Amino acid sequence: MAQQFPNLSRIDLNQLLALQALLEEKHITRAAARFSLSQPAMSRVLGRLRSAIGDDLLVRSGVGYERTPRGDRLLRELEFLLPRLNAVIGSNDFDPSTSQQRFRVTGTDYAAAVIVRGTVQICRKFAPSVRVEVIGWTEDSYRYVEMGRCDVALGVGSVPTPPKGLKVEVLYHEHFVCLISADCKFKGKRFSLDEYLHRPHAVVATAEGQQTMIDRPLADLGKARNIVLQSPYFMATALNIVGTDLIFTAPMRLALELSKLSHFRQVLPPQEIGDFPYTMIWHPRLSGDSGHAWFRDQIRTTAKQG
């Protein structure tokens, strides 16, 4: 067997776990604490790993450490491999009351405020030791799901189009609402298209430098908004329109939450702006895992409660 997998003969499973801790923490003392080891003992483990792998893995940078390029690649692989090894070796039974599993979600701050918040509330009640990690949405988010760096992606499933092979489930259809400052002079209940296009806008650029589900239909009509503020964040964009004449066209669920926090009025958007599907995306390799299935069920429950 050693001849079949010569590289594995130089390392054992506990060292792989220690390697993950070291690469994640980039700090020997914190990694040692995760393993109930002393700092010198973890330093010796790092030395053995460096020797076995043939790379420094961590190098000093200022007051701490930074991963080497090889260390970065190893961490990405370990994030995918170790959960799968654990599932293969152990039982696939999942007990939320005792599980210490980590679930990683990628999405915008809309996802964090509307979906993750409710999901975490459920987890705190029924699975108090699980850990939820939110990774901000980037153009690589679907690739992270493919690679195993993220377990679930939350977003508009068609923008950008998820790679073939990923599982896509529509959680609900979301509507848009226009938020304006409470002291804005506009008193109507709905913007006409001309009024909407004439006024200045604050937008969240979620893909391709635009708020795609709004700007793409307008472009099909040969129209474009007067954009004076662009941001990657829903919450900050909304707060930034208070005391201005700007319009922020936001998903309804987020608008309802934001209206509790600051001085907004809600106005219906032009009828040319429709709704959109909000989706949950994951890799099929996680479909049969009971822990991940449980976590996705909590996301579904949260979505239905909205």
ZATI-417220 format. One record per atom (N, C-alpha, C): x, y, z; residue in one letter. Coordinates in steps of 0.02 Angstrom, whole numbers, plus 50000, padded with zeros to 5 digits. Last residue first. Layout:
BEGIN
XYZa
...
***
This chain:
BEGIN
479895169450266g
479915176350241g
479265178550211g
479775156250289q
479515160750340q
479505168050318q
480425150450183k
479695149950185k
479395154850236k
481765152750219a
481495155750158a
480725155750159a
481885144650333t
481955151850338t
481645155450278t
481745132050273t
481265134350323t
481285141850331t
482875131850190r
482195131550160r
481675134150210r
483865131850289i
483835137450241i
483135137650210i
483585119550344q
483495125550386q
483465131850343q
483925111150239d
483235111350261d
483095117550304d
485305112850236r
484905115550181r
484165115950199r
485595105850355f
485725113050350f
485325116150293f
485235092750319w
484905096050375w
484985103650369w
486175090450218a
485455090250202a
485055093850256a
487335090750292h
487215096050243h
486485096250222h
487115079050368g
487235085550400g
487085091250352g
486975068750274s
486405070450317s
486495077250350s
487375068750106d
487645069650173d
487095072250219d
486915068449976g
486785062750019g
487045063250089g
487365080549922s
486645079149924s
486485073449973s
488665083549901l
488405084849968l
487675082749976l
488885081449768r
489245076949815r
488995077849886r
488215091549699p
487875085149711p
488225080549760p
488395107549777h
488685102249735h
488345095649750h
487115120449770w
487615116249804w
487865110949756w
486125134749790i
486535130849745i
487035126849785i
484585142749796m
485095139449836m
485465134549790m
483895158449736t
484065151349733t
484585149249784t
482545167949685y
483125167749730y
483265160349744y
481935174749534p
482005168849578p
482625169449621p
481065190649530f
481615186349510f
481665180449558f
479875202249453d
480175198649509d
480745194349484d
480115217049348g
479755211249375g
480095208249436g
479815232449289i
480305228849330i
479935223149365i
478755238649230e
479225235349186e
479755231249224e
478095245649326q
477845238949312q
478305235149265q
479235254149436p
478855253749374p
478655246549359p
479035250249615p
479425251849555p
478975251849493p
478225258349752l
478245252849704l
478645254949643l
479105264249892v
478725266049832v
478775260149784v
479325267150064q
479325262250010q
478855264649954q
480435277650154r
479765276250129r
479825271350072r
481495277350300f
481355276250229f
480595276450216f
482535278750417h
481965282950396h
481865282450320h
482935262550488s
483065269450470s
482445272650440s
482535249750529l
483155252550554l
483235259950541l
481435244850467k
481435244750540k
482015248750570k
481785244950336s
481295249950358s
481225250150434s
482595233850324l
482905240350327l
482425245750352l
481635223550316e
482105223850373e
482405230850380e
481005226950196l
480605226450257l
481055226850319l
482075225950107a
481755232450119a
481355232450183a
482305212350104l
482795216650135l
482495223450151l
481145208250038r
481295205650105r
481805209950141r
481215215249912m
480695216649961m
480875214250032m
482755221849852p
482305216249861p
481835217349920p
482735239249797a
482995233749839a
482505227949839a
483285253549733t
482815248149716t
483085241749747t
483385269149795f
483725262649799f
483215257249787f
483535285649741i
483105279649743i
483555273549749i
483985301249821l
484135295149784l
483605289749793l
483995313049885d
483445312049838d
483535305549798d
484385310650062t
484545312449993t
483915311549950t
484135305650187g
484295312750182g
484485315050113g
484785289850147v
484395293750196v
484625301050192v
485625282650069i
485145286850034i
484735291150082i
486445274650148n
486745280550118n
486245285050081n
485705263650183l
485815268850234l
486085275250204l
485785256650060a
485145259050086a
485255264650137a
487155253850054t
486835257850002t
486185260750027t
487325245450164a
487655251950163a
487335256550111a
486555234150123m
486395237850185m
486695244850183m
487155229949999f
486455231950004f
486325236350064f
488695233649924y
488345231749985y
487635234349987y
489495238649824p
489385231349824p
488935229049881p
488815253449742s
489145250149798s
489055242649792s
488585269349670q
488645262149659q
489045259149716q
487665283449631l
488015279949685l
488005272449670l
487045287549518v
487525292249548v
487905289149607v
486285283249370i
486615280549429i
487135285549455i
484905283449293n
485385288749309n
485725286849375n
484625268549194r
484525272849252r
485075278149257r
484095266649025a
484605265849076a
484465270649133a
483345258048883k
483345262948937k
483915261548985k
482995248648789g
483395254348767g
483445259848819g
482415237848841l
481955243048818l
482325249048790l
483505231048883d
483115227948828d
482615232948799d
483855238948990a
484265239248930a
483905236348870a
482895234649082l
482875241549057l
483275242248993l
483325221349104p
482675222649071p
482615229849045p
484615224849162r
484565221149100r
483885221949067r
484365231649281d
484665235349225d
484625231449159d
483785221849366i
483445228049351i
483715231149286i
484625211249376m
483915209749368m
483495215949356m
485915217549397t
485735214449334t
484985213449324t
486595230749433q
486085226949469q
485675223349416q
488295229549370q
487625232249371q
487185228049417q
489515223249345g
489505230349357g
488825233549359g
489275209549338e
489405213149276e
489355220749285e
488315209849486a
488635206049432a
488715210449372a
487925219049582t
488005212049602t
488355207849549t
487985234149633a
488245230649574a
488395223449594a
486665243049689v
487135237849711v
487345234049649v
486375260749672v
486305253749651v
486835249349685v
485395275049675a
485945271449708a
485845264149692a
484895287449555h
484845280849586h
485495278949622h
483835301449513p
484495298449526p
484435292149567p
482465301149389r
482745302449456r
483425299049465r
482065296749265h
482265303749272h
482635304949338h
481635283749281l
482245284849244l
482505291949252l
480455285949356y
480985281649382y
481645283149347y
479665293449270e
479875296249334e
480485292449362e
479515283949166d
479845290349153d
480085293549218d
478825273549232l
479495272249205l
479865278849192l
478135279449387s
478075277749316s
478775276549290s
478165273049550f
478505276949499f
478275274749430f
476825273549667r
477205269749617r
477545274649570r
476315282549755k
476385275749779k
476775271349730k
476995299549779g
476595294349747g
476725287449776g
477785309649825k
477245307349869k
476825301749839k
479405316149836f
478955311949797f
478425308849843f
480285322249925k
479685325949905k
479185321749865k
480955313550066c
480945314649993c
480275317749973c
481045310050196d
480915317150182d
480935318750108d
481345296650195a
480685298650220a
480525305850204a
482135291250044s
482185294450109s
481495297050130s
481545276249967i
481745283249964i
481765285950034i
481595260849887l
481665264349951l
481885271549936l
480565250949790c
481005256749791c
481005259849861c
480645233249777v
480295239149802v
480805244949802v
480435217549692f
480815223649706f
480345229049736f
480195200749751h
479965206749717h
480415212649736h
480675183649726e
480735190049762e
480495195849719e
480185167449748h
480225172849699h
480185179549738h
481215154949828y
480625159149823y
480715164049766y
482165144949798l
481885145549866l
481235149549867l
482565133849676v
482255140349687v
481935140449756v
484095125749665e
483415125349691e
483155132349703e
485305116749582v
485005123349588v
484275122549610v
486835108349586k
486115107949601k
485855115049614k
488015108149452l
487815110249518l
487055109749526l
488055104649318g
488245099649367g
488085101649438g
488615119649244k
488235113449239k
488505108349289k
488765134349346p
489055129249303p
488605123049301p
487475147049347p
487895142049382p
488175136949334p
487565162749269t
487305155949264t
487755151049301t
487705176349388p
487855173049325p
487585165849326p
486095173149366v
486555178749355v
487115178549407v
485205163349399s
485355164149328s
485865169649314s
484965163349536g
485265157449504g
485445158149432g
485445174549646v
485005174249588v
485305168949542v
485925165349796g
485925170849750g
485415170049695g
487025156249892l
486365159249891l
486375165249844l
487865140849898a
487855147649871a
487125150049870a
488625130050013v
488005132549984v
488135139549957v
489935126950045d
489445121550043d
488805123650007d
491545130849980c
490905133050006c
490405127349998c
492575123149935r
492745128449982r
492115131450013r
492305114049836g
492205111949905g
492395117149956g
492355117549703m
492975115249734m
492875112449805m
491055122049679e
491325116349641e
491925113349676e
491035133049764v
490565127449776v
490825121249740v
491995140949702y
492115138749771y
491655132849788y
491345143549583r
491945139349581r
492105136849652r
490375152149629y
490165145649604y
490765140849600y
491235163149667s
490825159549716s
490595152649692s
492035171549594d
492265164649602d
491805160449646d
491535184049601e
491445180749537e
491685173449540e
490835183449768t
491315185749718t
491175182149653t
490095186449924w
489995184549854w
490535187549810w
490915181350076g
490625186350032g
490605184149959g
490445168250175i
490975170550130i
490665175250079i
490055163750336v
489815167150276v
490415169950238v
489895149450430e
490385154250404e
490115157150339e
489305142350575v
489115144850509v
489605150250489v
489445127950672r
489745134450655r
489545136250584r
488575119650806v
488785120250737v
489045127350724v
488105119550935s
488825118950926s
489055119150853s
486705120050937p
487095125650966p
487845125250955p
485485116650857a
486175114150844a
486675119250871a
484305122850893f
484315115550886f
485005112550876f
484585136650913k
484075133150953k
484165125650952k
485545140050822r
485685141350893r
485185137750938r
484875136850703c
485455132850725c
485595133950799c
483915146850698i
483695139950705i
484275135650731i
484775157850683q
484315157550740q
484075150450752q
485365154750561v
485775154550622v
485335154350684v
484275157050478t
484555150350482t
484975149650545t
484075170750489g
483565166250514g
483825159150523g
485325174950431r
485115177050499r
484595172350528r
485325169850302v
485795167150352v
485575168950422v
484285177750240i
484255170350245i
484705167750301i
484495191750263v
483815189050254v
483785181450265v
485855194850282a
485345198150322a
484665194650320a
486535186750189a
486715186450260a
486155189350304a
485945190550068a
485885183550091a
486015183150166a
486375203950068y
485665202350067y
485555195350094y
487725202650056d
487475204450123d
486715203950126d
487855187549952t
487905194749966t
487685196250037t
488725171849983g
488165175949960g
488305183249975g
489095155650039t
489315161550003t
488705165249976t
489355146450186v
488865149350141v
489175155250105v
489785131950268r
490045137950236r
489575140250181r
489715124350423f
489375125150360f
489575131950331f
490465112550529r
490495119250502r
490145119350434r
489905102650670q
490055103550599q
490065110950579q
489685097150790q
490115103050788q
490315104650716q
488175090050855s
488645091150800s
489055097550809s
487185088450948t
487875087250970t
488395088950917t
485985091350888s
486075093450957s
486795092750981s
485995085450761p
486115092650767p
486255094850838p
486735071850709d
486355073750768d
486475081150780d
486775061450573f
486905068350595f
486445069950653f
487565047450503d
487035050050546d
487235056850572d
488565041650436n
488245047250402n
487665050050442n
490015037450532s
489315036350513s
489055042550478s
491695038350464g
491185038150516g
490505036550489g
492405037950344i
492635033950401i
492085033050452i
491695046450260v
491835039650238v
492005035250298v
491655058450332a
491025055150315a
491135047850296a
493015061350338n
492645060350400n
491995056650387n
493295063050203l
493615057650239l
493235056050304l
492535074650181r
492355068550146r
492675062450180r
493185084150262p
492485082250276p
492275075850241p
494485083550195l
494395081250265l
493665079850282l
494375088650062l
494515081650075l
494335079450145l
494095102550063f
493655097950027f
493745090750051f
495085107850140e
494395109950155e
493895105450119e
496215102750076l
496025099950140l
495305101750158l
496285111049962e
496165103849954e
495925100750020e
496545123550020r
495945122649978r
495785115249971r
497765120650084l
497175122350124l
496535121450083l
498615118449974l
498465112950020l
497845114450062l
498665131249918r
498365125749879r
498185119949926r
499305138350022d
498635140349998d
498295134549962d
500535131650026g
500085131350083g
499375133250064g
501065135549904r
500925128349915r
500435127549974r
501225149249931p
500765147049878p
500585139649885p
501215150450112t
501565150250048t
501055148349994t
500345161150224r
500405154750190r
500825155550127r
501165170750351e
500765170450291e
500865163650258e
501175175850523y
501385171350469y
500915172350410y
501635190950611g
501315184350606g
501605180250550g
502205203250607v
502125200250673v
501825193350670v
502975201250454g
502825206050507g
502785202550574g
502895185350421s
502745191550386s
502535196650439s
503605169150400r
503505175150442r
503385181250398r
502675156350319v
503285160450324v
503115166750363v
502125139850301l
502005146350332l
502675150050337l
502695130650202l
501985130950219l
501785137750248l
503935126550156d
503905130150219d
503185130750246d
504015109650095d
503845116650084d
503805120050153d
503975095650103g
504505098950064g
504355106150048g
503205087450178i
502905090350117i
503425093650073i
504035083450283a
503675078350245a
503425081050178a
504505095850332s
504975090850307s
504625085750262s
503335101950371r
503765105150322r
504235100150290r
502905092850468l
502515093850408l
502935097150353l
503885094550565r
503825088050533r
503425088650467r
503645107950600g
504285106050573g
504255099350536g
502355106950652l
502465110850592l
503135109050560l
502665099350766v
502225096550714v
502325100350649v
503425108750836r
503755102550813r
503325099250758r
502415118050862s
502995120050821s
503365113950794s
501635110650947m
501375112250881m
501935114650835m
502505110351057a
502305104151025a
502035105350955a
502615124051092p
503205120451067p
503025113951031p
501245126351132q
501525129751074q
502155126251048q
500365111251174s
500765117051191s
501035120151127s
498675106951126l
499395105751127l
499745112051151l
497325106851092s
497525106051163s
498265103951168s
497055110450966f
497225103450976f
497415101951048f
496825123950973r
496295119850944r
496415112450955r
498065128251021a
497485128351066a
496915124151039a
498835127550906a
498975122950961a
498375122551009a
498315138150833a
498235131350808a
498355126250863a
498755148650916r
498035147450908r
497905140450880r
500165146950902t
499845146450967t
499095145150962t
500395148750763i
500555142450795i
500185141650862i
499435154550634h
499675156450701h
499785150050741h
498545152750533k
499175156350518k
499495158750583k
497335145950538e
497475150950590e
498065155550571e
497425137650424e
496845142050435e
497025147750483e
498635130950441l
498535135050381l
497945139750388l
498425124550564l
498985129150556l
498865133850496l
497315116350533a
497275121450586a
497825126750578a
497855108150432q
497285112550417q
497245118150469q
498845101650506l
499035105850450l
498465110650433l
498085094250595a
498515099550621a
498715104350566a
497525085450502l
497095089850541l
497485095750570l
498685079150459l
498285082950411l
497815087750447l
499085072850575q
499495078250549q
499125082350497q
498085063250586n
498125068550637n
498555074350613n
498415054950477l
497815058950475l
497835064650526l
500185056250433d
499595052750458d
499005057650462d
501485054350308i
501065058550350i
500475054450375i
502145046750217r
502555051550254r
502145055550305r
501265039250146s
501655035650196s
502075040450239s
500765047250048l
500365046450109l
500765043050164l
501675045849943n
501665052149980n
501285051550046n
501435032849890p
502055034349926p
502035040749966p
500335022549866f
500255029549886f
500865031849925f
500915010349831q
500375013049789q
500265020549803q
501835007849930q
502085008849862q
501555011949817q
500995006250037a
501445012050038a
501725013349969a
500414994050000m
500005000050000m
500435006350000m
***
